Amino acid sequence: MNFLKNINAFILKYISFIIIAFSITAFFIPDNFSWMTKHTAFFLGVAMFGMGMTIKAEDFKNILFQPKYIAIGCIIQYTIMPLSAWIIARIFNLNSDLALGVILVGCCPGGTASNVITYIADGDVPLSVGMTIISTLLAPFLTPALVYLLAGKWVEVSLFLMFKSIVNVILIPILTGLILRQLLKHHIEKILYIMPLTSAVSIILIISGIIGANADKIAACGLLVLAVVILHNFTGIAGGLIAAKIFNLEYKKATAVAIEVGMQNSGLAVSLAVTNFALNPLATLPGAIFSVWHNISGSIFAGIRKRNSQI
C-alpha cells in the first residue's frame, strides 16, 4: 500500500515531465503507442470515473457557498476559450482539421489537472474544484453547441452525436464514481488514494497514443500547432486574470480562475475528435499537444503566483 502511495505521489508531482517523456518516446517509437488511440474513449472514461470517485460532499457545499465566483469562472471558461480558439484559427488560416481541433479544445470544460496546479499555486482549491465540476456537468450541452456554432464553417457537426459522446465518456463515468463513493463510502475510502493515479495514467496513455498515431503529421506541422496551442493557452490564462481583475476577485480566487480557464480537458477534445470526426485525423493534434503544454505552462504559472503571494 505504501508503495502505491509513493508511486501515486511521484506521478502527480512530476506529471508534466512524465507526459513530456512519454510523448517524446511515442514520437520516436510510434508503433508501440499508436494502438492506444483505439481505446481513447475508454481511457478518458476511466479518468473521469476517477474524478467522480474523488468528489466529496464538501465539494458540493463549496459550490453552494461560492455560486457567484463559480458562475463567473464558468462564464469566462465558455466564452474566452471558444472565441479565442475561433479567432486564432482564422488568424493563422488553419486548415479545416486543425481549426476543428483547436476549437474542440476551446469548447471543452476545465481539466482536472487544474485542481492540482491550483493547489501548487496556493490558489483557491475549493473554487477550482467547483468550477471543474460545474463546467464538466455543463459540457454535454455547451460543448456540442459551441463547436457547432464555431466549427460549422469548416466541417459538418452533429449536435446529437457529440452530446451522446460526452455523456458516455464524461457524465456517466463521473456520476458512477460519485454514486459508488456514496454507496460504499467506508470500503472505498481505503483505495481512494489510487484514483488520482488511475486518472493520471489514463491521460498519459491518451496523449501518448495520439502522438504515436500522428508522429509523421507532427513532424510536418507540429511547430505550427505548438505555436497555436501556446497562444491559445496564454490567452486563457491572461483572460482569466483580466476578468478576475474586472470582477475584483481576491488573489487566490484570481489564481484559481486563471488556471481553470487556461487548462482545458484536452483529453475530451481528443476523444471527441476520434469519435465524431474520423474523417478529420489532424483534429486530434491540438488536443494532444495542448495536454502536454498546459501542464508545463500551468506549473510555471503556479510557481510565479505562489512566489508573488508570499511577497
N, C-alpha and C positions, 0 to 999 in steps of 0.2 A: 504493500500500500504506500509506504513512504517513497519507494522507488518511482511509482506512478505520479505521486505528488511532485516529486523533484523534476520528473520529465515534463509534467504539466507547467510548472513554474518556469522551467528553462525555455520551452517553446513559446509561451506567452511573452516572456521577457525579450526574446530575440526573434520574434515573429517576422519582423521586416527583413532581417539578414537571412533567415531560413527561406522566405519566399524568393528573395533575390538568388540565393544559391540554387534552389530547385529550378527556377526559371532559366538560369544560365545553363544548367545541366540539361534541361529539356530542350533548349535551343540547339545544343551541340549533339545531343543524343536523342533526337525526336522520336525514334521508333519505340523507345522504352516508355514513353509517356503519352503518345498520341491516342492510344486506346481509351484513355480516361475520358475523352470527350463524349463517348457513348453513354457515360454514366453521370454527366454533368447535373442533370435534374435530381438524381438520387443523392449525390454528394451535397448539393445545396439543401435538399430536404433534411438530410442528417444535420447539417449546420443549423438550420432553423429549428429543428427538434431540440437540439442542444440549447439554443437560445430560450425556447419555451420552458425547458426544464429549469433554467436558472432564474426565471421571473418569479419574484416573491410577491406576496400580498402587499407588502410595504411599497412596492413599485407602483401599484395602482393608487395607493394612498398619496404618494408623491404627485401623481398625475392630478388628483383631486385638489391637492394643496397648491399646485403651480399651473393651473389651467391657462392663465394668461401668457406665461412665458413659453409653455409648450406650444400653444397656438401660434405665438409669434414665430417660434423656431420652425414649425412645420410649414407655415405660410411662406417663410423665406426659402425653406428647403425646396418646395414645389413651385417656386417662381424663378429664383436666381439660377438654379442649376439647369432646369429645362431651357429657359430662354437663352442663357449664355451658351449652352450646347448648340442651339439652333444658329445663333449669331456667329459662333466660331466656325461652324460647318460652312456657313455662307462666305465668311471672310477668307477661309483657306480654300474655298471652292473644292471641297472634298467630293469624291465620287459617291454614288448612292450607298454603297456598302458601308464605307467609313462614316459617312454622315449619319446613317441609321445607328451605327454602333455608338457614336458619341452622344446622340440624342437618347438612346436607350439608357446609357449611364446617367445622363442628366435627369431623366424622368423616374429614376428608381429612388426608394427611400434611403434613409441613412443606414450605414453598415454597423454591425455590432462591434467592429474594431474601434469605432469612435468612442465607445464607453471606456475601453482600456486606455486609449490615448488621452481622454479627458481626465482620467484618474492620474496618469503620469504628469499631466499639465497642472494638476492641483485645481482643476475646474470643478464645476457643479455636477457631480456624477449623477445624482438622482434626476436632475433636469435632462442630462444626456440620455439616460436610460428611458425616461418618459417620452422624449422626442423620438427615440428609436422605435419604441413600442407603437406609438400612435401613427408615425409616418409609415410603419410597416403594415399596420392594420388598414390604413387608407390606400395602400398600394394597389390592391385588386381593382379599385375604382379609378384612382387618379393616374396611375402609370399607363394603362391602355389608352385612356382618353387623351393624355398629353402626347403620347407617341403618335396617336392618330392625327392629332392637330398639327404637330410639328414635323413629323417624318412622312406624312401622306404625300407630300410633293415628290419624294424620292422613290418610295416603294408602296405597295399595297399593304395596308394594315388591317387585320381582323380584330376588332374590339373583343368579340366573344372568346376567340381562341387565346388571346393574351390574358384576359380575365381568368379563364379556366386554368391556364398555365400557372399564374401567380397564386391562385387558390390552392393548387396542387403542391407547389414547391415551397410556398411561404405560409399561407394561412393554416392549412390543415396540420402540417408538422408542428408549428408553434402552438396551436390550440391543443394538439395531442400531448405535447410535452408539458404544457401548463396543467392540463387536466390530470395527467398521470402524477405530477408532483403533488397535487392537492389530494388525490385519492390514496396515494401510497407514501404520504409525507414522511413517516418515520423510517420506512425502509429505503426510500430514495435518498434521504439526507446523507447516507453513508457513501454513496457513489457520485454525488453531485460534483465533486471536485474534478471528475474526468470529463464533464460536459464541455467546458471551455476548450479542453484539449481535443475532444472529438470534433467540435466546430472548426477549430483552427486547422486540424489535419485535413478536413473536408475542403476548406477553402484553398489550402496549399495544393491539393490534388486537382481541383478545378483549374487553377491558374496554370499549373504545370502541364496539364493535358492540352489546354488551348495553345500554350506556347509551343509545345511539341508538334501539334497538328498543323500549326501555321508558321513553322520555322522559316520556310522559304519566303513566305509573304512578309514576314517581319524583316527579313534581310532586305527585301525590296522597298518597303515603305515604313519600316519601324521608326526611323528618326522623325518622319512627319507625324506619325501617330503619337510618339512620345512628346513632341512639341505641343501638339493639340491637347493632350492629356494634362501636361503640366500647366498650361494656360487655363484650362477648364477648372482644375483643382484649385489653382491660385485664385481664380475669380470667385469660387465658392467660399474659400476661407476669408478673403478680403471683403466680399459681400456680406458675409455673416458678421464680421467685425463692424462694418459700417452700419448695418441695420441695428446691431446691438447698441451702437452709439446713438443712433436716432431715437431708439426706444428707451435710452438711458438705463441700460442694464448694467448691474454691478460687474466687477472684473471677472469673477468666477463664472457667472452666468454667460457673460460675453464670450469667454473662452469655450464653454460648452457648446454654445450656439455656432460659433465659427467652425469648430471641429466637426460638429454634426452635419452642418451644411456642406462642408468641403469633402467629407468622407462618405462616399456613396456605397450602397450594396451592389458593388460591381459584379459580384457573383451572380446576382439575379439578372443583371444585364446580359451576361454571357449565356445564362440558361435560356433567357427569352430569345436571344439571337439564334441559339442552336435549335430550339423547339419550334419557333414560329417563323424563322427566316432562313430556312435551309438553302434557299437559292441565293443568299447573300453571305457567302462564307467569311468575307472580311469584316462583317459586322461584329464578330466576336473579339476582334483585336483590341479596340479601345477599352472594353471592359477588362480584358486580361491585363493590359499594360497599366490601366488605372489601378487595378488591385495591387500591383507591385508598387507603383509610385505613391499612392496616397498613404501607404504605411510609412514610407520614407519621409515624405513631407510632413505627415502628421506627427511623427516622432521629433522632427526638427522643430516644428512649431510648438509642440508641447514643452520642449526644453527651454525655448525662448520665453514662453508665457510663465513657466514656473519660476525662472530666474527673475523676471520682472515683478512677479507677485511678492517676492521676498525682499525687494528693494525698499 
